[in-house]
Amino acid sequence: MRNGLVNLAVIGVGAMGSAHARDIFELPNTNLVAVCDLISERAEYLAKKYQCKAFTDYQNLINLCDIDAVIISVPHYDHTPISIDCFSKGIHVLTEKPIAVHVADAKKMIGAYQTALRTYPNLKFGIMFQQRTYGFWKKVKSLLNENELGKIIRATWIITDWYRTQNYYDNGNWRATWRGEGGGVLLNQSPHNLDLFQWFFGMPNRVTGFVNFGKYHAIEVEDEVTAVFEYENGFIGHFITSTAESPGTNRLEIVGELGKLVVENEKLTFWRNRYSMLEDIITSNMPYTFVENWKIDVPFTHHGKPGHDILIENFANSILQNEPLIVPGEQGINQIHLGNSIMLSGFLGKPVNLPIDADLYAQKLEERIRNSKFLKTTHIKSPQNLVNSFDKP
Ligand SMILES: NC(=O)c1ccc[n+]([C@@H]2O[C@H](COP(=O)([O-])OP(=O)(O)OC[C@H]3O[C@@H](n4cnc5c(N)ncnc54)[C@H](O)[C@@H]3O)[C@@H](O)[C@H]2O)c1
């Protein structure tokens, strides 16, 4: 740390990492010291633009460069080895989502972080779930925390507005392959929603997944998924996601005994019951009735930005002033646990209980990698086009 700034490097400066480099360059509490990418032109282009150092090997970066912290924005498999190597050197890590490809790797990262904390007690580990800063999601969380809906009986999230074309999948040779990415919509697009789901409702104890692989795209991983989450207290969750629907939907409907909360198109609507629906079911002497309710447009304030910069600034402040992390890295394991459980259920063709057998999941994935016959052409974008290519969180 110099002059009250955190010296940061970005490892992986493709679509997402190049936007992180720009944010670090512009934020008041960070100093962009270096960028690193296997593709040297990408690193060199940004190094020139932001007057920082360029590396092609992250080992050289972390061994030779004077940095406090890194943001890891390489394809998911490499989140694990890079973060473990950084922790062992006392380098703070903000990793991109998902934390890892599978639960076994996520456990290794968390174990390495906990070990490193013994030597570096102020070491920070964050994860880029920037949607947790969105005003409407924060309001949902506070309404749930304050028990405004009473006992929750169902939540259904239709999140199909992650539309992607074949052109998108062909833009990087790692995308949508078992070997390069390790999964599809559950691992790349929907982690934000799975993270929010567990943030709102906690973890289920049984998951059933209906998973379709390459149903609409020439890819080997999943592009359409329906999952059912069963919770110990009877609460039922549904999670429907796809990269093959346009127009897509992003609608979260939460039903509690005291009303129904719907989040759609960044709008929160609450049908608030005057009395408990669960009590009314038992006590009403009317056969066909409804619970009297009021329709409320719930107010909230939202920054309206993609929000990555907010998590980077918070990460830097946690290093500088011990500000609590908005999303501690260890919390990333719940999202990957949910995603893996849906996939495992799809692989096995039956419901699975949580916690899942992490080694079994890793083994099933390994089988798919071994048997993959998937070959495709890669069209890598020029470095100049990368920053502009990022338009959606
Ligand atoms: N939080 C978000 O909203 C968000 C949005 C997009 C992507 N992401 C995440 O960011 C990560 C990267 O996605 P992307 O879309 O930017 O991919 P990308 O393919 O555009 O960029 C990845 C870059 O990493 C480089 N790279 C790969 N392995 C490397 C290594 N070992 N060392 C150094 N560089 C390496 C590649 O050359 C490439 O330039 C993924 O994990 C993805 O899930 C997050």
The ligand as an ORCA input file, in Angstrom:
! r2SCAN-3c Opt
* xyz 0 1
  N     -19.324    -10.512    -12.364
  C     -19.774    -10.450    -13.601
  O     -20.756     -9.773    -13.870
  C     -19.066    -11.190    -14.703
  C     -19.355    -10.906    -16.044
  C     -18.622    -11.567    -17.041
  C     -17.668    -12.530    -16.696
  N     -17.446    -12.802    -15.378
  C     -16.450    -13.816    -14.992
  O     -15.145    -13.379    -15.380
  C     -14.348    -14.500    -15.765
  C     -13.799    -14.218    -17.169
  O     -14.868    -14.087    -18.077
  P     -14.718    -13.207    -19.409
  O     -16.079    -13.138    -19.987
  O     -13.981    -11.950    -19.133
  O     -13.805    -14.188    -20.294
  P     -12.825    -13.795    -21.487
  O     -12.555    -15.040    -22.234
  O     -13.334    -12.612    -22.203
  O     -11.499    -13.354    -20.710
  C     -10.698    -14.257    -19.973
  C      -9.246    -13.826    -20.159
  O      -8.427    -14.575    -19.266
  C      -7.229    -14.915    -19.951
  N      -6.658    -16.062    -19.269
  C      -7.085    -17.344    -19.280
  N      -6.351    -18.098    -18.448
  C      -5.417    -17.276    -17.902
  C      -4.359    -17.459    -16.981
  N      -4.139    -18.641    -16.426
  N      -3.580    -16.395    -16.686
  C      -3.810    -15.181    -17.226
  N      -4.805    -14.946    -18.127
  C      -5.597    -15.973    -18.436
  C      -7.671    -15.173    -21.369
  O      -6.594    -15.066    -22.288
  C      -8.724    -14.079    -21.559
  O      -8.160    -12.897    -22.077
  C     -15.247    -15.734    -15.705
  O     -15.021    -16.443    -14.525
  C     -16.660    -15.145    -15.704
  O     -17.610    -15.933    -15.004
  C     -18.113    -12.142    -14.398
*
